[in-house]
């Protein structure tokens, strides 16, 4: 039997505020970006993806 989920769990990484990170080693050493981001992301593209995920999560929550 299908049961609706009562909450949508958002992984903590999507709640990360990059503006509050004082030391960003991926900026000072561009060669190490892949040590901090996967799948070709960088800080800018991950923040964009993060906003899309949070917007979709809000839509899912609105329908539950």
Secondary structure, DSSP 8 states (H G I E B T S, - for coil): -----S-----GGGG--GGG-S--HHHH-GGGHHHH--TT--HHHHHHHHHHHHHHHHHHHHH-
